[in-house]
Amino acid sequence: MSYYAWSGHEQHANVTQTARAMSLLYALTGSFDQPGGNVLLPAPPAAPISGDDLPAAKGTAPTLGLDERPLGPARWKFYTVRDLYRAIREGQPYPVRAVVGFGANMLLAHADGARGREALKELDFYAHADLFMNPTAEMADVVLPAASAFEREGLKLGFEISEAAQSLVQLRPAVATRRGEARSDTEIIFGLAERLGLGEQFWNGDIDAAYRHQLAPTGLTLEQLRATPGGMRVPLQTRHAKHAETDANGMARGFATPSRKVELYSQTFLEHGYPPLPDFEEPRVGPVARPDLAARFPLVLTSAKASLFCNTQHRALPSLRKRASHPEIELHPAAAEARGITNGDWVAIETPDGMVRARARLNDSLDPRVVVGEHGYWEACAEAGLPGYDPFGPTSANLNLLIGSAVRDPVSGTASHRSYLCEIRPV
């Protein structure tokens, strides 16, 4: 048994305990770190470059959200946009006055986009690096043109999928000439560090020196990798069931938990006020938990990524857009008939948090109570004569405007992108 999951089950406000239950199931079967199961693969040795060991890093303010969710993503220095918006607008837990963003179209990719737009307006300074203008970049004081992956080098140590893939170290060369003044994210960051007087911590702006530092433990040189653009391999040996290995005293290595065991019952969770055993919790904006809302919004709204596009990008490309000309919402024929909707009709999708528009597509494989939307629509495609959609206007197709962030997973802070209540009507 192996456990492979991504945003389909993760974008719910009860994800942590659900994911715990799933992971415990494959641990109970004895499949963890075994052939055919989820194996902890070895990786090429590399020198750390995060800077977490620097004295200045130890003195920085705690990551946003750490005070409320100490077991959540803030432990690894990630934060949710709701925490960012609150810090900007309310100064809690401390004020954020400037933001530098790299390619994150967060006003469309996350919940609470309207609130986020107001937050970005309140910043003293906002700089955004990206390939194209988008609704989030339009809020910036300065927009920096970013070099694409094809216009810059990229160093990768290990490719995760298998032992053979993990053994590969590649310095992928640029394959296209840069346009205008585009720079790689790395060049922008190193240049900014020098201007801020932090050059010494960034190899004095020398990216090659940083690569050499990172590569040193592998025994490979930058010159070797540049001469071998397909990459070079570092010998690796996979060991299975590493938790069962014993030390000189015959003690099992175990896991990175307080008990060194797989913890079905988590004392750590209990000490932080969470249920120690994973259990299912009904979606808090759902027909069971909120029958009062379900009377007005009787359909369950989920979403799926359109396979043609990458998140909120690429709808300006005619070769792709002609295969998905308009934003769509899928619903069962019985649900459509009950609402006077036919295939291809423009419809309004309404939730307690907002309303957007899309075209109906009938799908008899769905549960009649469930509808499926797609996020990311805003961009026009002039070459194909297809319109754009103002992400905050009355004809918006920005699906994430429908999702509030007041109800979140108590551990991770995840919003209910995949389980909400809605109603659909023809327009």
C-alpha positions in Angstrom: 0.0 0.0 0.0 1.1 3.5 -0.8 -0.4 6.9 0.1 -0.4 9.5 -2.7 -2.5 12.5 -2.2 -2.4 16.2 -3.0 -4.9 19.1 -3.1 -8.0 17.0 -3.7 -8.1 16.0 0.0 -5.9 18.7 1.4 -8.0 21.8 0.5 -10.6 21.2 3.2 -11.0 22.7 6.7 -10.7 19.2 8.3 -7.6 18.2 6.3 -5.1 17.6 9.2 -7.0 14.8 10.9 -8.1 13.3 7.6 -4.4 13.2 6.4 -3.4 11.7 9.8 -6.0 8.9 9.5 -4.8 8.1 6.0 -1.1 8.0 7.0 -1.8 5.9 10.0 -3.6 3.4 7.9 -0.6 2.7 5.8 1.6 2.7 8.9 -0.6 0.1 10.4 -0.3 -2.2 7.4 3.5 -2.2 7.7 3.9 -0.5 4.3 5.7 2.6 5.4 9.3 2.8 4.1 9.0 -0.7 2.5 9.3 -1.7 -1.2 6.0 -0.7 -2.9 5.1 1.7 -0.2 6.1 5.3 0.6 9.9 5.0 0.8 12.1 7.7 2.4 14.6 7.9 -0.4 18.2 9.0 0.1 19.3 12.3 -1.4 22.6 13.7 -2.7 24.5 15.4 0.1 24.2 19.1 -0.1 25.3 22.0 2.0 22.4 24.0 3.6 21.6 27.4 2.0 18.5 28.4 3.9 20.4 30.7 6.3 18.5 29.3 9.3 21.8 28.9 11.1 22.8 32.6 10.8 22.5 34.8 14.0 20.2 37.3 12.2 17.8 34.6 11.3 17.5 33.5 14.9 16.4 37.0 15.9 13.6 37.5 13.4 10.0 37.8 14.5 8.1 34.5 14.5 6.3 33.5 11.3 2.8 34.8 10.9 0.3 32.3 12.4 2.7 30.5 14.7 1.0 32.0 17.8 -2.4 30.5 16.8 -1.3 27.3 15.1 2.1 26.2 16.5 1.8 22.8 14.8 0.9 24.3 11.4 2.9 25.5 8.4 4.4 28.4 10.4 6.7 25.8 12.0 8.4 25.6 8.6 8.2 29.4 8.0 5.1 29.2 5.7 2.1 31.3 6.3 -1.5 31.6 5.0 -2.7 34.6 3.0 -5.3 35.2 5.7 -2.6 35.7 8.3 -0.7 38.0 5.8 -3.8 40.1 5.2 -4.5 40.4 8.9 -1.0 41.5 9.6 -1.2 44.2 6.9 -4.7 45.5 7.8 -4.8 45.0 11.6 -1.1 44.8 12.6 -1.7 41.4 14.2 0.4 39.8 15.6 2.8 42.5 14.2 2.4 44.9 11.3 3.6 44.0 7.8 4.3 47.2 5.7 6.2 45.9 2.7 5.9 42.7 0.5 8.1 41.4 -2.2 6.3 38.7 -4.2 7.6 36.2 -6.7 5.0 34.9 -9.2 2.2 34.4 -6.7 -1.1 35.5 -8.1 -2.6 35.2 -4.7 -5.7 37.3 -5.3 -7.0 34.5 -7.6 -5.2 31.5 -6.2 -6.5 31.8 -2.6 -9.7 32.5 -0.7 -10.7 36.0 0.4 -9.3 37.7 -2.8 -11.4 40.9 -2.2 -10.0 41.3 1.3 -6.5 40.6 -0.1 -6.9 43.3 -2.7 -7.7 45.8 0.0 -4.8 44.6 2.1 -2.3 45.1 -0.8 -3.6 48.6 -1.3 -2.7 49.4 2.3 1.0 48.4 2.0 3.7 51.1 2.1 5.5 49.2 -0.6 4.8 46.2 -2.8 7.1 44.8 -5.4 6.1 41.8 -7.7 8.3 39.7 -10.0 6.5 37.8 -12.6 6.4 36.6 -16.3 3.2 38.4 -17.1 1.0 41.1 -15.6 -1.9 39.6 -13.6 -4.5 41.0 -11.1 -2.1 40.6 -8.2 0.9 42.2 -10.0 -1.3 45.1 -10.9 -1.5 46.1 -7.2 2.3 46.5 -7.0 4.3 49.7 -6.9 7.0 48.0 -8.9 6.7 45.1 -11.3 10.0 43.3 -12.1 10.2 41.1 -15.3 11.2 37.6 -14.3 13.2 35.3 -16.5 11.4 32.0 -17.3 12.8 28.6 -16.5 13.9 28.4 -20.2 15.9 31.7 -19.9 18.1 30.8 -16.9 20.1 28.1 -15.3 18.5 25.9 -12.7 20.3 23.6 -10.2 18.5 20.6 -8.9 19.9 18.0 -6.6 17.7 14.9 -6.8 14.3 14.5 -8.5 12.4 12.6 -5.7 10.6 10.0 -7.8 12.9 7.0 -7.4 16.4 6.1 -6.3 17.7 6.6 -9.8 15.9 10.0 -10.1 17.2 11.0 -6.7 20.8 10.3 -7.7 20.7 12.8 -10.6 22.2 16.3 -10.1 21.6 18.7 -13.0 22.5 22.2 -13.7 19.9 22.8 -16.5 21.2 25.4 -19.0 19.2 28.3 -20.4 17.8 27.3 -23.8 16.3 30.7 -24.9 17.6 34.3 -24.9 16.1 36.6 -22.3 13.7 39.3 -23.3 14.4 42.9 -22.2 15.7 43.3 -18.7 14.3 40.0 -17.3 16.3 38.5 -14.4 16.0 35.2 -12.6 14.5 35.1 -9.1 17.9 34.2 -7.8 19.5 37.3 -9.4 16.8 39.5 -8.0 17.2 38.2 -4.5 21.0 38.3 -4.5 20.9 41.9 -5.9 18.4 42.9 -3.3 20.5 41.4 -0.5 23.5 43.3 -1.6 21.6 46.6 -1.7 20.3 45.9 1.9 23.9 45.3 3.1 23.4 41.6 3.4 25.8 40.6 0.6 28.2 38.8 2.9 25.4 36.3 3.7 24.7 35.9 -0.1 28.2 35.0 -1.2 28.8 38.7 -2.1 26.2 38.4 -4.9 28.1 35.6 -6.6 25.5 32.9 -7.6 28.2 30.6 -8.9 29.9 30.7 -5.5 26.6 29.8 -3.9 26.2 26.8 -6.2 29.7 25.7 -5.4 29.0 25.8 -1.7 25.8 23.8 -2.1 27.5 21.2 -4.4 30.6 20.7 -2.3 29.4 17.6 -0.3 28.4 15.9 -3.6 32.0 15.9 -5.0 30.7 17.4 -8.2 31.9 20.7 -9.6 30.1 23.4 -11.4 32.4 23.0 -14.4 31.5 19.3 -14.6 27.8 20.0 -14.5 28.0 22.8 -17.1 29.8 20.4 -19.4 27.2 17.7 -18.9 23.8 19.5 -19.3 21.9 16.2 -18.9 23.1 15.9 -15.4 25.5 13.6 -13.4 24.7 10.9 -10.9 25.8 10.6 -7.3 25.9 7.0 -6.0 23.0 6.4 -3.5 21.8 3.3 -1.6 18.2 3.0 -0.5 17.6 1.4 2.9 14.1 0.2 3.8 12.4 0.2 7.2 15.0 2.6 8.6 12.9 3.0 11.7 13.6 -0.7 12.6 17.4 -0.3 12.5 19.0 -0.7 15.9 21.9 1.1 17.6 24.8 -0.4 19.6 22.5 -0.9 22.5 19.9 -2.8 20.5 17.4 0.1 20.6 15.3 0.7 17.5 15.9 4.0 15.7 12.1 4.7 15.6 10.5 7.9 14.3 10.8 11.6 14.9 8.0 11.6 17.5 8.3 12.1 21.3 7.7 8.4 21.8 9.9 7.3 18.8 6.9 5.3 17.7 4.0 5.7 15.2 1.6 7.7 17.4 -2.0 6.7 16.8 -2.8 8.7 19.9 -0.8 12.0 19.8 0.0 13.5 23.2 1.4 16.5 21.3 -1.9 17.2 19.7 -3.7 16.9 23.0 -1.3 19.3 24.7 -2.2 21.9 22.0 -5.9 21.4 22.4 -6.5 19.2 19.4 -8.2 15.7 19.5 -5.3 13.2 20.0 -7.0 10.6 17.8 -8.0 11.4 14.2 -11.7 11.5 13.6 -13.9 12.8 10.8 -15.4 16.2 11.1 -18.2 17.3 8.9 -17.4 20.4 6.8 -18.4 23.4 8.9 -19.9 25.1 5.8 -21.8 22.0 4.7 -25.4 20.6 4.7 -25.0 18.6 7.9 -23.2 21.2 10.0 -25.2 24.2 8.7 -28.7 23.1 7.6 -29.8 26.8 8.0 -27.4 27.7 5.2 -28.2 24.6 3.2 -31.8 25.8 2.9 -30.6 28.7 0.8 -27.5 27.1 -0.7 -28.4 23.4 -1.2 -25.5 22.3 -3.4 -22.1 21.3 -2.3 -19.4 23.2 -4.3 -16.0 21.7 -4.9 -13.4 22.4 -7.5 -10.9 20.7 -9.8 -7.9 22.0 -11.6 -8.3 22.4 -15.4 -5.6 20.1 -16.9 -4.9 22.5 -19.8 -3.7 25.3 -17.7 -1.2 25.9 -14.8 -3.2 27.4 -12.0 -4.1 31.0 -13.0 -1.8 31.1 -16.1 -1.9 30.3 -19.8 -5.5 31.3 -20.7 -4.0 33.9 -23.1 -2.5 31.1 -25.3 -4.9 30.4 -28.2 -3.7 26.8 -28.7 -5.0 26.0 -25.1 -7.8 28.5 -24.8 -9.6 27.3 -27.9 -10.1 24.0 -26.1 -11.5 25.7 -23.0 -13.0 29.0 -24.2 -15.0 29.9 -21.1 -15.1 29.2 -17.3 -17.3 26.2 -16.6 -19.2 24.8 -13.7 -20.2 21.1 -13.9 -23.5 19.9 -12.5 -25.7 16.8 -12.8 -28.5 17.0 -15.5 -31.2 16.5 -12.7 -29.8 19.5 -10.8 -29.7 21.5 -14.0 -33.3 20.6 -15.0 -34.6 21.5 -11.6 -33.2 25.0 -12.0 -34.1 25.5 -15.7 -30.5 25.3 -16.8 -29.4 23.7 -20.1 -25.9 22.7 -21.3 -23.8 25.8 -22.1 -26.0 28.3 -20.3 -24.3 31.1 -18.4 -25.2 30.7 -14.7 -24.5 32.5 -11.5 -22.8 30.6 -8.7 -23.6 32.1 -5.3 -22.3 31.2 -1.8 -22.6 33.0 1.5 -19.4 34.9 0.5 -20.0 36.0 -3.0 -21.2 35.4 -6.6 -19.4 34.6 -9.9 -20.4 33.5 -13.3 -19.6 30.5 -15.5 -21.1 28.3 -18.2 -22.9 25.2 -17.2 -21.6 21.8 -18.4 -23.7 18.8 -17.6 -22.0 15.7 -16.2 -24.2 12.7 -15.2 -21.3 11.1 -13.3 -21.6 13.6 -10.5 -23.8 13.3 -7.4 -26.8 15.5 -8.1 -26.0 17.4 -4.9 -22.5 18.3 -6.0 -21.2 20.9 -8.5 -17.6 21.3 -9.6 -16.0 24.6 -10.5 -12.5 25.6 -11.7 -10.4 28.5 -10.4 -8.1 30.8 -12.3 -10.2 32.4 -15.0 -9.5 36.1 -15.6 -7.2 36.5 -18.6 -8.3 37.4 -22.2 -7.0 35.8 -25.3 -7.0 38.5 -28.0 -5.6 36.2 -30.7 -8.6 33.9 -30.3 -11.1 36.8 -29.8 -12.0 35.4 -26.3 -12.7 37.8 -23.4 -11.2 38.3 -20.1 -13.1 38.5 -16.8 -12.6 41.3 -14.3 -11.8 39.2 -11.2 -13.6 41.6 -8.9 -16.4 42.9 -11.1 -20.0 41.9 -11.5 -19.2 39.3 -14.3 -16.2 37.8 -12.4 -15.3 34.2 -13.0 -12.9 34.2 -10.0 -14.1 31.0 -8.3 -12.1 31.8 -5.1 -14.2 34.9 -4.4 -16.9 32.4 -3.4 -14.7 30.9 -0.6 -14.4 32.6 2.8 -11.5 31.9 5.1 -13.3 32.4 8.4 -13.7 28.6 8.7 -10.2 27.0 8.5 -8.5 23.8 9.6 -7.5 24.5 13.2 -4.0 23.0 12.8 -3.0 24.1 9.2 -5.2 27.1 8.6 -6.5 25.6 5.4 -9.7 27.1 3.9 -12.6 25.1 2.5 -11.7 25.3 -1.2 -13.1 21.9 -1.9 -16.2 21.8 0.2 -18.6 24.7 0.5 -22.3 25.5 0.0 -23.7 27.2 -3.1 -26.7 27.7 -5.3 -26.8 28.0 -9.1 -29.3 29.9 -11.2 -29.4 30.9 -14.9 -28.5 34.4 -15.9 
